[in-house]
Amino acid sequence: MQIRGRSNLWFLLPIIFNVVGGVIAYFVIKEDDPKKAKNCLYLGLILAAIPVVLVLVPILIGITLLPHFPVPTTNLHYM
């Protein structure tokens, strides 16, 4: 099997559409350039995971720190 190099513009598909773009790029170019196809798929997965990590980690840190902050329940005076 002869490997035909594909354009680096295929990396724009997972950059724009994350996992969906990576899967599309993978199936389109996997016969011609399998290494670039896998890299497009990995790029889509990584770019989709970054926002999840950026949202999930602060939430988990906040949940774990929550019991350590005292809640003032005494001496609440309302006017």
LUMBA-545022 format. One record per atom (N, C-alpha, C, O): atom name; y, z, x negated; residue number from 1; residue in three letters. Coordinates in nm, 4 decimals. Atoms other than C-alpha are relative to their C-alpha. Last residue first. Example, Ala and Ser with C-alpha at 12.3 -4.5 7.8 and 13.67 -1.06 7.14 Angstrom:
BEGIN
+------+----------+----------+----------+------+------+
! name !        v !        w !        u ! resi ! resn !
+------+----------+----------+----------+------+------+
!    N !  -0.1190 !  -0.0060 !   0.0820 !    2 !  ser !
!   CA !  -0.1060 !   0.7140 !  -1.3670 !    2 !  ser !
!    C !   0.1090 !   0.0730 !   0.0770 !    2 !  ser !
!    O !   0.2198 !   0.0899 !   0.0261 !    2 !  ser !
!    N !  -0.1190 !   0.0000 !  -0.0890 !    1 !  ala !
!   CA !  -0.4500 !   0.7800 !  -1.2300 !    1 !  ala !
!    C !   0.1200 !   0.0000 !  -0.0900 !    1 !  ala !
!    O !   0.1181 !   0.0665 !  -0.1936 !    1 !  ala !
+------+----------+----------+----------+------+------+
//
This chain:
BEGIN
+------+----------+----------+----------+------+------+
! name !        v !        w !        u ! resi ! resn !
+------+----------+----------+----------+------+------+
!    N !  -0.1212 !  -0.0396 !  -0.0699 !   79 !  met !
!   CA !   4.4182 !   6.0942 !   3.3803 !   79 !  met !
!    C !  -0.0096 !  -0.0366 !   0.1435 !   79 !  met !
!    O !   0.0835 !  -0.0114 !   0.2200 !   79 !  met !
!    N !  -0.0646 !   0.1130 !  -0.0658 !   78 !  tyr !
!   CA !   4.0732 !   6.0832 !   3.2316 !   78 !  tyr !
!    C !   0.1227 !   0.0505 !   0.0741 !   78 !  tyr !
!    O !   0.1227 !   0.1620 !   0.1262 !   78 !  tyr !
!    N !  -0.1004 !  -0.0400 !  -0.0967 !   77 !  his !
!   CA !   3.9437 !   6.3296 !   2.9820 !   77 !  his !
!    C !   0.0685 !  -0.1238 !   0.0552 !   77 !  his !
!    O !   0.1223 !  -0.2064 !  -0.0186 !   77 !  his !
!    N !  -0.0627 !   0.1196 !  -0.0536 !   76 !  leu !
!   CA !   3.6208 !   6.2639 !   2.7971 !   76 !  leu !
!    C !   0.0956 !   0.0425 !   0.1101 !   76 !  leu !
!    O !   0.0521 !   0.0905 !   0.2148 !   76 !  leu !
!    N !  -0.1460 !  -0.0059 !   0.0070 !   75 !  asn !
!   CA !   3.5486 !   6.5789 !   2.6021 !   75 !  asn !
!    C !   0.0653 !  -0.1326 !   0.0417 !   75 !  asn !
!    O !   0.1646 !  -0.1750 !  -0.0173 !   75 !  asn !
!    N !  -0.0652 !  -0.1248 !  -0.0387 !   74 !  thr !
!   CA !   3.1803 !   6.5041 !   2.5553 !   74 !  thr !
!    C !   0.1507 !  -0.0146 !  -0.0152 !   74 !  thr !
!    O !   0.1990 !  -0.1007 !  -0.0887 !   74 !  thr !
!    N !   0.0248 !  -0.0248 !  -0.1403 !   73 !  thr !
!   CA !   3.0021 !   6.1687 !   2.5601 !   73 !  thr !
!    C !   0.0644 !   0.1286 !   0.0482 !   73 !  thr !
!    O !   0.0699 !   0.1534 !   0.1686 !   73 !  thr !
!    N !  -0.0732 !  -0.1179 !  -0.0498 !   72 !  pro !
!   CA !   3.1278 !   6.0269 !   2.2343 !   72 !  pro !
!    C !  -0.0210 !   0.0173 !   0.1486 !   72 !  pro !
!    O !   0.0340 !  -0.0579 !   0.2291 !   72 !  pro !
!    N !  -0.0700 !   0.0401 !  -0.1216 !   71 !  val !
!   CA !   2.8512 !   5.7907 !   2.1196 !   71 !  val !
!    C !   0.0718 !   0.1229 !   0.0535 !   71 !  val !
!    O !   0.0069 !   0.2227 !   0.0847 !   71 !  val !
!    N !  -0.0002 !  -0.0981 !  -0.1093 !   70 !  pro !
!   CA !   2.7503 !   5.8542 !   1.7632 !   70 !  pro !
!    C !   0.0819 !  -0.0522 !   0.1185 !   70 !  pro !
!    O !   0.1863 !  -0.1155 !   0.1026 !   70 !  pro !
!    N !  -0.1368 !  -0.0296 !  -0.0384 !   69 !  phe !
!   CA !   2.6815 !   5.5468 !   1.5516 !   69 !  phe !
!    C !  -0.0012 !   0.0987 !   0.1165 !   69 !  phe !
!    O !  -0.0656 !   0.0735 !   0.2183 !   69 !  phe !
!    N !  -0.0631 !  -0.0841 !   0.0997 !   68 !  his !
!   CA !   2.3410 !   5.5479 !   1.3831 !   68 !  his !
!    C !   0.1448 !   0.0346 !   0.0331 !   68 !  his !
!    O !   0.2027 !   0.1222 !  -0.0313 !   68 !  his !
!    N !   0.0340 !  -0.1421 !  -0.0186 !   67 !  pro !
!   CA !   2.1528 !   5.4187 !   1.6876 !   67 !  pro !
!    C !   0.0707 !   0.0940 !  -0.0983 !   67 !  pro !
!    O !   0.0741 !   0.2145 !  -0.0738 !   67 !  pro !
!    N !  -0.0512 !  -0.0602 !  -0.1230 !   66 !  leu !
!   CA !   2.3512 !   5.0895 !   1.6769 !   66 !  leu !
!    C !  -0.0401 !   0.1468 !   0.0168 !   66 !  leu !
!    O !   0.0459 !   0.2268 !   0.0539 !   66 !  leu !
!    N !  -0.1034 !  -0.0967 !   0.0333 !   65 !  leu !
!   CA !   2.2782 !   5.0008 !   1.3137 !   65 !  leu !
!    C !   0.0492 !   0.0771 !   0.1220 !   65 !  leu !
!    O !   0.1126 !   0.1816 !   0.1069 !   65 !  leu !
!    N !   0.0560 !  -0.1056 !   0.0843 !   64 !  thr !
!   CA !   1.9435 !   4.8356 !   1.3893 !   64 !  thr !
!    C !   0.1044 !   0.1051 !  -0.0361 !   64 !  thr !
!    O !   0.0688 !   0.2207 !  -0.0586 !   64 !  thr !
!    N !   0.0956 !  -0.0786 !  -0.0777 !   63 !  ile !
!   CA !   2.0827 !   4.6441 !   1.6843 !   63 !  ile !
!    C !  -0.0570 !   0.1130 !  -0.0843 !   63 !  ile !
!    O !  -0.0769 !   0.2238 !  -0.0345 !   63 !  ile !
!    N !  -0.0729 !  -0.0836 !  -0.0953 !   62 !  gly !
!   CA !   2.3859 !   4.5290 !   1.4857 !   62 !  gly !
!    C !  -0.0926 !   0.0872 !   0.0822 !   62 !  gly !
!    O !  -0.0588 !   0.2022 !   0.1107 !   62 !  gly !
!    N !  -0.0645 !  -0.1049 !   0.0790 !   61 !  ile !
!   CA !   2.1684 !   4.4054 !   1.2002 !   61 !  ile !
!    C !   0.0761 !   0.0947 !   0.0921 !   61 !  ile !
!    O !   0.0720 !   0.2163 !   0.0735 !   61 !  ile !
!    N !   0.1034 !  -0.0954 !   0.0405 !   60 !  leu !
!   CA !   1.9496 !   4.2179 !   1.4476 !   60 !  leu !
!    C !   0.0580 !   0.1137 !  -0.0840 !   60 !  leu !
!    O !   0.0149 !   0.2283 !  -0.0716 !   60 !  leu !
!    N !   0.0443 !  -0.0715 !  -0.1202 !   59 !  ile !
!   CA !   2.2530 !   4.0549 !   1.6073 !   59 !  ile !
!    C !  -0.1038 !   0.1051 !  -0.0368 !   59 !  ile !
!    O !  -0.0963 !   0.2189 !   0.0095 !   59 !  ile !
!    N !  -0.0998 !  -0.1026 !  -0.0374 !   58 !  pro !
!   CA !   2.4025 !   3.9693 !   1.2681 !   58 !  pro !
!    C !  -0.0389 !   0.0794 !   0.1247 !   58 !  pro !
!    O !  -0.0088 !   0.1983 !   0.1347 !   58 !  pro !
!    N !  -0.0078 !  -0.1071 !   0.1005 !   57 !  val !
!   CA !   2.0710 !   3.8047 !   1.1629 !   57 !  val !
!    C !   0.1090 !   0.1015 !   0.0342 !   57 !  val !
!    O !   0.0804 !   0.2211 !   0.0299 !   57 !  val !
!    N !   0.1034 !  -0.1009 !  -0.0180 !   56 !  leu !
!   CA !   2.0187 !   3.6071 !   1.4850 !   56 !  leu !
!    C !   0.0128 !   0.1167 !  -0.0978 !   56 !  leu !
!    O !  -0.0070 !   0.2317 !  -0.0583 !   56 !  leu !
!    N !  -0.0231 !  -0.0765 !  -0.1225 !   55 !  val !
!   CA !   2.3436 !   3.4117 !   1.4918 !   55 !  val !
!    C !  -0.0969 !   0.1175 !   0.0095 !   55 !  val !
!    O !  -0.0576 !   0.2277 !   0.0477 !   55 !  val !
!    N !  -0.1358 !  -0.0531 !   0.0019 !   54 !  leu !
!   CA !   2.3545 !   3.2799 !   1.1342 !   54 !  leu !
!    C !   0.0341 !   0.0802 !   0.1250 !   54 !  leu !
!    O !   0.1230 !   0.1652 !   0.1207 !   54 !  leu !
!    N !  -0.0061 !  -0.1113 !   0.0939 !   53 !  val !
!   CA !   1.9753 !   3.2457 !   1.1300 !   53 !  val !
!    C !   0.1395 !   0.0633 !   0.0012 !   53 !  val !
!    O !   0.1520 !   0.1857 !  -0.0024 !   53 !  val !
!    N !   0.0821 !  -0.1068 !  -0.0563 !   52 !  val !
!   CA !   1.9736 !   3.0327 !   1.4434 !   52 !  val !
!    C !   0.0071 !   0.1231 !  -0.0891 !   52 !  val !
!    O !   0.0228 !   0.2351 !  -0.0405 !   52 !  val !
!    N !  -0.0761 !  -0.0715 !  -0.1040 !   51 !  pro !
!   CA !   2.2652 !   2.8275 !   1.3120 !   51 !  pro !
!    C !  -0.0790 !   0.1148 !   0.0625 !   51 !  pro !
!    O !  -0.0212 !   0.2172 !   0.0990 !   51 !  pro !
!    N !  -0.1188 !  -0.0688 !   0.0529 !   50 !  ile !
!   CA !   2.0739 !   2.7529 !   0.9864 !   50 !  ile !
!    C !   0.0807 !   0.0692 !   0.1106 !   50 !  ile !
!    O !   0.1129 !   0.1869 !   0.0946 !   50 !  ile !
!    N !   0.0261 !  -0.1429 !   0.0188 !   49 !  ala !
!   CA !   1.7384 !   2.6727 !   1.1477 !   49 !  ala !
!    C !   0.1238 !   0.0769 !  -0.0448 !   49 !  ala !
!    O !   0.1332 !   0.1972 !  -0.0204 !   49 !  ala !
!    N !   0.0137 !  -0.0635 !  -0.1315 !   48 !  ala !
!   CA !   1.8402 !   2.3349 !   1.2918 !   48 !  ala !
!    C !  -0.0186 !   0.1505 !  -0.0143 !   48 !  ala !
!    O !   0.0190 !   0.2260 !   0.0753 !   48 !  ala !
!    N !  -0.1315 !  -0.0008 !  -0.0648 !   47 !  leu !
!   CA !   1.9750 !   2.2170 !   0.9553 !   47 !  leu !
!    C !  -0.0051 !   0.0585 !   0.1407 !   47 !  leu !
!    O !   0.0962 !   0.1072 !   0.1908 !   47 !  leu !
!    N !  -0.0875 !  -0.0967 !   0.0676 !   46 !  ile !
!   CA !   1.6519 !   2.3240 !   0.7876 !   46 !  ile !
!    C !   0.1356 !   0.0077 !   0.0686 !   46 !  ile !
!    O !   0.1886 !   0.1167 !   0.0902 !   46 !  ile !
!    N !   0.0469 !  -0.1345 !  -0.0301 !   45 !  leu !
!   CA !   1.4323 !   2.1440 !   1.0394 !   45 !  leu !
!    C !   0.0912 !   0.1064 !  -0.0614 !   45 !  leu !
!    O !   0.1229 !   0.2068 !   0.0023 !   45 !  leu !
!    N !  -0.0259 !  -0.0287 !  -0.1409 !   44 !  gly !
!   CA !   1.6354 !   1.8232 !   1.0223 !   44 !  gly !
!    C !  -0.0415 !   0.1411 !   0.0386 !   44 !  gly !
!    O !   0.0287 !   0.2084 !   0.1140 !   44 !  gly !
!    N !  -0.1446 !  -0.0176 !  -0.0141 !   43 !  leu !
!   CA !   1.6340 !   1.8297 !   0.6428 !   43 !  leu !
!    C !   0.0365 !   0.0338 !   0.1443 !   43 !  leu !
!    O !   0.1191 !   0.1217 !   0.1687 !   43 !  leu !
!    N !  -0.0343 !  -0.1328 !   0.0509 !   42 !  tyr !
!   CA !   1.2566 !   1.8825 !   0.6380 !   42 !  tyr !
!    C !   0.1491 !   0.0288 !   0.0156 !   42 !  tyr !
!    O !   0.1874 !   0.1407 !   0.0499 !   42 !  tyr !
!    N !   0.0544 !  -0.0976 !  -0.0933 !   41 !  leu !
!   CA !   1.2042 !   1.5784 !   0.8604 !   41 !  leu !
!    C !   0.0344 !   0.1419 !  -0.0434 !   41 !  leu !
!    O !   0.0754 !   0.2238 !   0.0389 !   41 !  leu !
!    N !  -0.0830 !   0.0058 !  -0.1213 !   40 !  cys !
!   CA !   1.4371 !   1.3640 !   0.6523 !   40 !  cys !
!    C !  -0.0475 !   0.1028 !   0.1015 !   40 !  cys !
!    O !   0.0337 !   0.1684 !   0.1667 !   40 !  cys !
!    N !  -0.1267 !  -0.0665 !   0.0308 !   39 !  asn !
!   CA !   1.2584 !   1.4806 !   0.3359 !   39 !  asn !
!    C !   0.0948 !  -0.0021 !   0.1195 !   39 !  asn !
!    O !   0.1668 !   0.0950 !   0.1427 !   39 !  asn !
!    N !   0.0225 !  -0.1440 !  -0.0017 !   38 !  lys !
!   CA !   0.9229 !   1.3888 !   0.4879 !   38 !  lys !
!    C !   0.1292 !   0.0757 !  -0.0288 !   38 !  lys !
!    O !   0.1558 !   0.1790 !   0.0327 !   38 !  lys !
!    N !   0.0274 !  -0.0374 !  -0.1390 !   37 !  ala !
!   CA !   1.0460 !   1.0364 !   0.5658 !   37 !  ala !
!    C !  -0.0223 !   0.1506 !   0.0113 !   37 !  ala !
!    O !   0.0313 !   0.2140 !   0.1021 !   37 !  ala !
!    N !  -0.1301 !  -0.0096 !  -0.0667 !   36 !  lys !
!   CA !   1.2007 !   1.0028 !   0.2189 !   36 !  lys !
!    C !  -0.0185 !   0.0405 !   0.1463 !   36 !  lys !
!    O !   0.0653 !   0.1113 !   0.2021 !   36 !  lys !
!    N !  -0.0703 !  -0.1141 !   0.0582 !   35 !  lys !
!   CA !   0.8621 !   1.0806 !   0.0638 !   35 !  lys !
!    C !   0.1356 !   0.0202 !   0.0677 !   35 !  lys !
!    O !   0.1727 !   0.1330 !   0.1004 !   35 !  lys !
!    N !   0.0470 !  -0.1282 !  -0.0539 !   34 !  pro !
!   CA !   0.6763 !   0.8501 !   0.3031 !   34 !  pro !
!    C !   0.0738 !   0.1221 !  -0.0559 !   34 !  pro !
!    O !   0.0922 !   0.2208 !   0.0153 !   34 !  pro !
!    N !  -0.0402 !  -0.0973 !   0.1017 !   33 !  asp !
!   CA !   0.8889 !   0.5407 !   0.2259 !   33 !  asp !
!    C !  -0.0398 !   0.1406 !   0.0475 !   33 !  asp !
!    O !   0.0425 !   0.2116 !   0.1053 !   33 !  asp !
!    N !  -0.0682 !   0.0646 !   0.1119 !   32 !  asp !
!   CA !   0.7734 !   0.2267 !   0.4094 !   32 !  asp !
!    C !   0.0304 !   0.0973 !  -0.1143 !   32 !  asp !
!    O !   0.0127 !   0.0628 !  -0.2311 !   32 !  asp !
!    N !   0.0863 !   0.1029 !   0.0603 !   31 !  glu !
!   CA !   0.5106 !   0.3668 !   0.6449 !   31 !  glu !
!    C !   0.0630 !  -0.0596 !  -0.1253 !   31 !  glu !
!    O !  -0.0069 !  -0.0907 !  -0.2218 !   31 !  glu !
!    N !   0.1147 !  -0.0613 !   0.0674 !   30 !  lys !
!   CA !   0.6968 !   0.6909 !   0.7200 !   30 !  lys !
!    C !  -0.0921 !  -0.1019 !  -0.0662 !   30 !  lys !
!    O !  -0.1566 !  -0.0697 !  -0.1660 !   30 !  lys !
!    N !   0.0114 !   0.0410 !   0.1402 !   29 !  ile !
!   CA !   1.0264 !   0.5094 !   0.7881 !   29 !  ile !
!    C !  -0.1229 !   0.0555 !  -0.0714 !   29 !  ile !
!    O !  -0.1343 !   0.0392 !  -0.1929 !   29 !  ile !
!    N !  -0.0456 !   0.1367 !   0.0268 !   28 !  val !
!   CA !   1.0441 !   0.5018 !   1.1682 !   28 !  val !
!    C !  -0.0282 !  -0.0414 !  -0.1441 !   28 !  val !
!    O !  -0.0698 !  -0.1547 !  -0.1685 !   28 !  val !
!    N !   0.0917 !   0.0982 !  -0.0562 !   27 !  phe !
!   CA !   0.8267 !   0.8053 !   1.2405 !   27 !  phe !
!    C !   0.0429 !  -0.1441 !  -0.0272 !   27 !  phe !
!    O !  -0.0413 !  -0.2339 !  -0.0314 !   27 !  phe !
!    N !   0.1332 !  -0.0110 !   0.0579 !   26 !  tyr !
!   CA !   1.0148 !   1.0312 !   1.0015 !   26 !  tyr !
!    C !  -0.0917 !  -0.1106 !   0.0517 !   26 !  tyr !
!    O !  -0.1570 !  -0.1793 !  -0.0268 !   26 !  tyr !
!    N !  -0.0031 !   0.0609 !   0.1327 !   25 !  ala !
!   CA !   1.3598 !   0.9077 !   1.1039 !   25 !  ala !
!    C !  -0.1382 !   0.0034 !  -0.0645 !   25 !  ala !
!    O !  -0.1776 !  -0.0919 !  -0.1317 !   25 !  ala !
!    N !  -0.0177 !   0.1449 !  -0.0178 !   24 !  ile !
!   CA !   1.2826 !   0.9866 !   1.4670 !   24 !  ile !
!    C !  -0.0014 !  -0.0701 !  -0.1347 !   24 !  ile !
!    O !  -0.0704 !  -0.1706 !  -0.1518 !   24 !  ile !
!    N !   0.1265 !   0.0536 !  -0.0518 !   23 !  val !
!   CA !   1.1441 !   1.3290 !   1.3785 !   23 !  val !
!    C !   0.0097 !  -0.1503 !   0.0183 !   23 !  val !
!    O !  -0.0839 !  -0.2229 !  -0.0152 !   23 !  val !
!    N !   0.0993 !  -0.0048 !   0.1064 !   22 !  gly !
!   CA !   1.4449 !   1.4109 !   1.1617 !   22 !  gly !
!    C !  -0.1333 !  -0.0582 !   0.0434 !   22 !  gly !
!    O !  -0.1981 !  -0.1295 !  -0.0332 !   22 !  gly !
!    N !  -0.0296 !   0.1067 !   0.0945 !   21 !  gly !
!   CA !   1.6878 !   1.2931 !   1.4289 !   21 !  gly !
!    C !  -0.0989 !  -0.0045 !  -0.1148 !   21 !  gly !
!    O !  -0.1348 !  -0.1125 !  -0.1617 !   21 !  gly !
!    N !   0.0303 !   0.1261 !  -0.0690 !   20 !  val !
!   CA !   1.5206 !   1.5159 !   1.6869 !   20 !  val !
!    C !   0.0257 !  -0.1181 !  -0.0925 !   20 !  val !
!    O !  -0.0556 !  -0.2104 !  -0.0994 !   20 !  val !
!    N !   0.1450 !   0.0206 !  -0.0045 !   19 !  val !
!   CA !   1.5174 !   1.8097 !   1.4467 !   19 !  val !
!    C !  -0.0347 !  -0.1337 !   0.0639 !   19 !  val !
!    O !  -0.1228 !  -0.2048 !   0.0157 !   19 !  val !
!    N !   0.0895 !  -0.1085 !   0.0403 !   18 !  asn !
!   CA !   1.8880 !   1.7930 !   1.3571 !   18 !  asn !
!    C !  -0.1475 !  -0.0393 !   0.0109 !   18 !  asn !
!    O !  -0.1894 !  -0.1389 !  -0.0481 !   18 !  asn !
!    N !   0.0818 !  -0.0398 !  -0.1149 !   17 !  phe !
!   CA !   2.0755 !   1.5144 !   1.5456 !   17 !  phe !
!    C !  -0.1049 !   0.1064 !  -0.0309 !   17 !  phe !
!    O !  -0.1927 !   0.1311 !   0.0518 !   17 !  phe !
!    N !  -0.0714 !   0.0061 !  -0.1277 !   16 !  ile !
!   CA !   2.3696 !   1.4436 !   1.3128 !   16 !  ile !
!    C !  -0.0812 !   0.0613 !   0.1137 !   16 !  ile !
!    O !  -0.0271 !   0.1347 !   0.1964 !   16 !  ile !
!    N !  -0.1240 !  -0.0764 !   0.0137 !   15 !  ile !
!   CA !   2.2260 !   1.5514 !   0.9777 !   15 !  ile !
!    C !   0.0735 !   0.0055 !   0.1334 !   15 !  ile !
!    O !   0.1312 !   0.1087 !   0.1678 !   15 !  ile !
!    N !   0.0233 !  -0.1445 !  -0.0170 !   14 !  pro !
!   CA !   1.8779 !   1.4400 !   1.0834 !   14 !  pro !
!    C !   0.1258 !   0.0847 !  -0.0166 !   14 !  pro !
!    O !   0.1340 !   0.1944 !   0.0386 !   14 !  pro !
!    N !   0.0642 !  -0.0278 !  -0.1289 !   13 !  leu !
!   CA !   2.0039 !   1.0832 !   1.1469 !   13 !  leu !
!    C !  -0.0342 !   0.1485 !   0.0155 !   13 !  leu !
!    O !   0.0024 !   0.2071 !   0.1173 !   13 !  leu !
!    N !  -0.1029 !  -0.0303 !  -0.1005 !   12 !  leu !
!   CA !   2.2450 !   1.0757 !   0.8536 !   12 !  leu !
!    C !  -0.0616 !   0.0358 !   0.1349 !   12 !  leu !
!    O !  -0.0041 !   0.1137 !   0.2109 !   12 !  leu !
!    N !  -0.0238 !  -0.1446 !  -0.0007 !   11 !  phe !
!   CA !   1.9524 !   1.1020 !   0.6103 !   11 !  phe !
!    C !   0.1104 !   0.0382 !   0.0991 !   11 !  phe !
!    O !   0.1221 !   0.1553 !   0.1351 !   11 !  phe !
!    N !   0.0942 !  -0.0616 !  -0.0937 !   10 !  trp !
!   CA !   1.8503 !   0.7483 !   0.7072 !   10 !  trp !
!    C !   0.0186 !   0.1515 !   0.0056 !   10 !  trp !
!    O !  -0.0213 !   0.2151 !   0.1031 !   10 !  trp !
!    N !  -0.0694 !  -0.0212 !  -0.1273 !    9 !  leu !
!   CA !   2.1679 !   0.6310 !   0.5315 !    9 !  leu !
!    C !  -0.0925 !   0.0604 !   0.1055 !    9 !  leu !
!    O !  -0.0454 !   0.1108 !   0.2074 !    9 !  leu !
!    N !  -0.0304 !  -0.1420 !  -0.0127 !    8 !  asn !
!   CA !   1.9781 !   0.6795 !   0.2065 !    8 !  asn !
!    C !   0.0771 !   0.0311 !   0.1277 !    8 !  asn !
!    O !   0.0964 !   0.1479 !   0.1612 !    8 !  asn !
!    N !  -0.1369 !  -0.0406 !   0.0279 !    7 !  ser !
!   CA !   1.8390 !   0.3312 !   0.2537 !    7 !  ser !
!    C !   0.0170 !   0.1515 !   0.0160 !    7 !  ser !
!    O !  -0.0520 !   0.2152 !   0.0956 !    7 !  ser !
!    N !  -0.0908 !   0.0093 !  -0.1138 !    6 !  arg !
!   CA !   1.4675 !   0.2657 !   0.2439 !    6 !  arg !
!    C !   0.1354 !   0.0576 !  -0.0387 !    6 !  arg !
!    O !   0.1473 !   0.1306 !  -0.1372 !    6 !  arg !
!    N !  -0.1072 !  -0.0994 !  -0.0084 !    5 !  gly !
!   CA !   1.2521 !   0.1923 !  -0.0567 !    5 !  gly !
!    C !   0.0895 !  -0.0248 !   0.1195 !    5 !  gly !
!    O !   0.1255 !  -0.1385 !   0.1497 !    5 !  gly !
!    N !  -0.1290 !   0.0665 !  -0.0019 !    4 !  arg !
!   CA !   0.9425 !  -0.0154 !   0.0079 !    4 !  arg !
!    C !   0.1079 !   0.1055 !   0.0173 !    4 !  arg !
!    O !   0.1044 !   0.1833 !   0.1126 !    4 !  arg !
!    N !  -0.1080 !  -0.0823 !  -0.0546 !    3 !  ile !
!   CA !   0.6179 !   0.1481 !  -0.0919 !    3 !  ile !
!    C !   0.1311 !  -0.0741 !  -0.0152 !    3 !  ile !
!    O !   0.1724 !  -0.1093 !  -0.1257 !    3 !  ile !
!    N !  -0.1230 !   0.0121 !   0.0767 !    2 !  gln !
!   CA !   0.3345 !  -0.1014 !  -0.1370 !    2 !  gln !
!    C !   0.1101 !   0.0811 !   0.0683 !    2 !  gln !
!    O !   0.1350 !   0.0660 !   0.1879 !    2 !  gln !
!    N !  -0.1183 !   0.0000 !  -0.0841 !    1 !  met !
!   CA !   0.0000 !   0.0000 !   0.0000 !    1 !  met !
!    C !   0.1245 !   0.0000 !  -0.0885 !    1 !  met !
!    O !   0.1378 !   0.0813 !  -0.1799 !    1 !  met !
+------+----------+----------+----------+------+------+
//
